[in-house]
Amino acid sequence: MDLTHPTSTPITSMLVIAGDKELHSSVLVKIIKVSVLACRRLLRSLKTKHFNIRLDRERTYAFYVLRDISVTQTKTKEVRQIHQFHFIAWPDHGTPNNLELVLFHRRVSSYRTNLTGQMVVHCSAGIGRTGTFIGLDVLSKEEKKTGRVDISQYIRTMRKDRMNMVQTHEQYIALHELLVEAADLADTLIPSSRFHDALSELSPAGKPTNQTKEFEKLLTIVPKYDCNKYTAGMMKENKDKNRTMSNIAVDTFRAFLRSQPGGRTDYINAVILQVRIISYLMQSRIIEVC
């Protein structure tokens, strides 16, 4: 089913799964190329032959949206609650940022709810991005339990139930990188209910603060780029646009000028950063490198 542009048909199909008494899904993870506004408009007023759907609450974060949805069966009037995690940072062509998807997965896994049931995962076709996320979920748990993973074998296992899970070569490579990220990334999330206790543990009276150690570790996390990552800034026609050749925008993150007068290029020595504007809503802003 194609959820690139949401319609009542595919959404209804997903809710039939979520509303099944035997499955009783409580968490719906959707890694899809869908407009947040389009999804919001659809869920606010969606009625089908079998279900009435109501969007109760929506929170927008840096790279995902969390929704609380009520699904009422038309005949029995039974109400089911669904927590929908919508990852919105997967590019149309390529793979997502490893850190963002690992943090998203941890958010899904650690979400506290009184609901029981299984987790439903879906994307546009339900094979590529879905397979990558399921692989990350299962294999990261396996790595913690046994200290080893067999990525190729697990993909074969998934493909016995659904063809082409982990669809592309890029996704296959990304799954390896995601598992490395998940294994190396320390879990520093502190629930609000434990914050005061955790702060006391980090800063015990009369002892060196653990916060200093954490910060020193953060200082070591600096990406390294070689000259191949600065091709636009190193071009002859663009060199005079750099104030200094020691600070050049990396091609992956540089901003592009939308209009180029005669003899000019789309280059400007600036990068695009995600900045928090209102609440958890994220928007892009251009930051000049100098």
C-alpha positions in Angstrom: 0.0 0.0 0.0 1.3 3.4 -0.9 1.2 6.0 1.9 3.3 8.6 0.0 0.1 10.8 -0.1 -2.3 9.6 2.6 -5.8 8.6 1.6 -8.6 6.9 3.6 -7.9 3.5 1.9 -4.3 2.8 3.1 -4.9 4.5 6.5 -8.0 2.3 7.0 -6.1 -0.8 6.1 -3.5 0.0 8.8 -6.3 0.7 11.4 -7.9 -2.6 10.6 -4.7 -4.2 11.8 -4.5 -1.9 14.8 -8.1 -2.6 15.7 -7.9 -6.4 15.4 -8.8 -8.0 18.7 -6.1 -10.6 18.4 -3.3 -8.2 17.7 -4.5 -5.2 19.8 -1.7 -2.9 18.6 -0.8 -0.2 21.0 2.1 1.5 19.1 2.0 2.4 15.5 5.4 3.4 14.0 5.2 4.9 10.6 8.4 5.8 8.7 6.8 7.4 5.7 7.2 10.2 3.2 4.1 12.0 4.2 3.3 15.6 5.0 2.7 16.2 8.7 -0.1 18.6 7.9 -1.7 16.1 5.5 -1.6 13.4 8.0 -3.0 15.7 10.7 -5.9 16.8 8.5 -6.8 13.2 7.6 -6.8 11.9 11.1 -8.9 14.7 12.6 -11.9 13.8 10.5 -11.5 10.2 9.3 -14.6 7.9 9.3 -14.7 4.6 7.6 -17.1 1.7 7.3 -15.6 0.0 10.3 -13.9 2.7 12.4 -14.2 6.3 13.6 -10.7 7.9 14.1 -10.0 10.9 16.2 -6.6 12.6 16.7 -6.5 13.4 20.4 -3.0 14.9 20.7 0.0 15.7 18.6 3.6 16.7 19.6 6.2 17.6 17.0 9.9 17.1 17.7 13.0 17.6 15.8 12.7 14.6 13.5 9.5 12.8 14.5 5.9 13.4 15.4 4.1 11.6 18.3 0.3 11.3 18.0 -2.3 9.9 20.4 -5.2 8.4 18.3 -8.5 7.0 19.4 -10.0 4.3 17.2 -13.7 3.5 17.8 -15.3 0.4 16.2 -18.5 1.3 14.5 -20.5 -1.7 15.5 -19.3 -2.4 19.0 -18.4 1.1 20.0 -15.2 -0.3 21.5 -12.4 2.3 21.8 -8.8 1.5 21.2 -5.9 3.9 21.9 -2.9 4.1 19.5 0.4 5.9 20.0 1.7 6.7 16.6 5.4 7.6 16.1 5.9 9.3 12.7 9.6 9.6 11.7 9.8 12.5 9.3 13.5 12.8 8.6 14.0 10.0 6.1 15.1 11.5 2.8 13.2 10.6 -0.4 16.4 9.3 -1.9 19.0 7.8 0.5 19.1 6.8 4.1 18.5 8.8 7.3 21.0 10.2 9.7 22.2 7.3 11.9 22.0 9.2 15.2 18.5 10.5 14.5 17.0 7.1 13.7 18.8 5.4 16.7 17.4 8.1 19.0 14.0 7.7 17.4 14.1 4.0 18.0 15.1 4.5 21.6 12.2 6.9 22.1 9.8 4.3 20.7 11.2 1.5 22.8 11.3 3.5 26.0 7.8 5.1 25.7 5.8 4.4 28.8 2.2 3.2 28.2 -0.4 1.1 30.0 -1.5 -0.3 26.7 -0.6 -3.9 25.7 -0.1 -5.4 22.3 2.3 -5.4 19.4 4.0 -2.7 17.5 3.0 -2.1 13.9 5.6 -0.8 11.5 5.0 0.5 8.0 6.3 2.9 5.3 5.3 3.5 1.7 5.7 0.0 0.4 6.3 -1.7 3.8 9.6 -3.3 2.8 12.6 -0.9 2.6 12.4 1.5 5.4 10.2 -0.8 7.4 12.7 -3.6 7.1 15.5 -1.4 8.1 13.7 -0.2 11.2 12.6 -3.7 12.2 16.2 -4.9 11.7 17.5 -2.1 14.0 14.9 -3.0 16.6 15.5 -6.7 16.7 19.3 -6.8 16.1 20.1 -4.1 18.6 18.3 -6.1 21.3 20.2 -9.2 20.2 23.5 -7.4 20.4 22.8 -6.4 24.0 21.7 -9.9 24.9 24.5 -11.9 23.2 27.1 -9.5 22.1 26.8 -10.5 18.4 24.5 -10.1 15.5 24.0 -11.8 12.1 22.5 -9.1 9.8 22.4 -11.2 6.7 20.7 -14.1 8.4 18.0 -11.9 10.0 17.2 -10.3 6.7 16.7 -13.7 5.2 14.4 -14.5 8.1 12.3 -11.3 7.4 12.1 -12.1 3.7 10.5 -15.5 4.5 7.5 -13.5 5.7 7.7 -10.5 3.4 9.7 -10.1 0.2 12.4 -7.5 -0.3 12.7 -6.5 3.4 15.6 -4.0 3.5 15.2 -3.2 -0.2 18.3 -1.4 -1.3 22.0 -1.8 -1.1 22.2 1.6 0.7 19.7 0.4 3.3 21.7 -2.7 3.9 24.8 -0.7 4.5 22.8 1.8 6.7 21.6 -1.1 8.9 25.2 -2.0 9.7 26.0 1.6 10.5 22.9 2.0 12.6 23.8 -1.0 14.7 27.3 0.3 15.3 25.8 3.7 16.3 23.3 1.9 18.6 26.1 -0.1 20.3 28.4 2.8 20.8 25.9 5.5 21.8 25.5 5.7 25.6 21.9 6.0 26.8 21.9 9.4 28.6 18.2 9.9 28.7 17.0 11.0 32.1 13.2 10.7 32.8 11.8 13.9 34.5 10.7 11.8 37.5 14.4 10.9 38.2 16.1 14.1 37.2 16.8 15.4 40.8 18.2 12.0 41.9 20.2 11.7 38.7 21.7 15.2 39.2 22.8 14.2 42.7 24.5 11.1 41.3 26.2 13.2 38.6 27.4 15.8 41.1 28.1 14.1 44.5 29.2 16.4 47.3 33.0 16.7 47.7 33.8 14.6 44.6 34.7 15.4 41.0 31.6 15.9 39.0 30.7 13.3 36.5 29.2 16.0 34.3 32.8 17.2 33.7 33.6 13.7 32.4 30.5 13.6 30.2 31.4 17.0 28.7 35.0 16.0 28.0 33.7 13.0 26.2 31.4 15.2 24.1 34.4 17.3 23.0 35.9 14.2 21.4 32.8 13.7 19.2 33.9 15.9 16.3 33.3 14.8 12.7 36.3 14.7 10.5 36.1 15.7 6.8 38.7 15.4 4.1 39.1 17.6 1.1 36.6 15.5 -0.9 33.8 16.9 1.3 34.5 20.5 0.4 34.4 20.3 -3.4 32.1 23.3 -3.9 34.0 25.6 -1.6 37.4 24.6 -3.2 36.2 25.4 -6.8 38.2 28.2 -8.4 35.1 30.3 -9.1 34.0 30.0 -5.4 37.2 30.5 -3.5 36.8 34.3 -3.3 33.5 33.7 -1.5 35.3 32.3 1.5 36.7 34.7 4.1 39.2 32.1 5.0 40.1 28.7 3.5 40.3 27.2 7.0 36.5 27.4 7.4 34.5 26.0 4.4 31.0 24.6 4.3 30.8 20.9 3.9 29.0 19.9 0.7 26.5 17.7 2.6 25.3 20.6 4.8 25.9 23.7 2.7 23.1 26.1 1.7 22.3 26.6 -2.0 21.5 30.0 -3.5 18.3 29.7 -5.4 19.1 32.4 -8.0 22.4 32.9 -9.7 23.1 36.1 -11.7 25.3 35.8 -14.7 28.7 34.4 -13.9 27.7 33.3 -10.4 27.2 29.9 -8.9 24.8 28.5 -6.2 27.6 28.6 -3.6 27.6 30.5 -0.4 29.9 29.6 2.5 27.1 28.8 4.9 25.5 25.7 6.3 21.9 24.9 7.2 21.2 24.0 10.8 18.0 22.7 12.5 17.0 25.2 15.2 14.1 25.2 17.6 11.7 28.0 16.9 8.5 27.3 19.0 8.1 24.5 21.4 9.4 21.4 19.7 8.8 22.6 16.2 11.9 22.5 14.1 12.7 24.7 11.1 15.7 25.3 8.9 17.9 28.4 9.3 21.0 29.3 7.4 24.1 30.0 9.4 27.1 31.7 7.7 30.3 29.8 8.3 32.5 33.0 7.7 
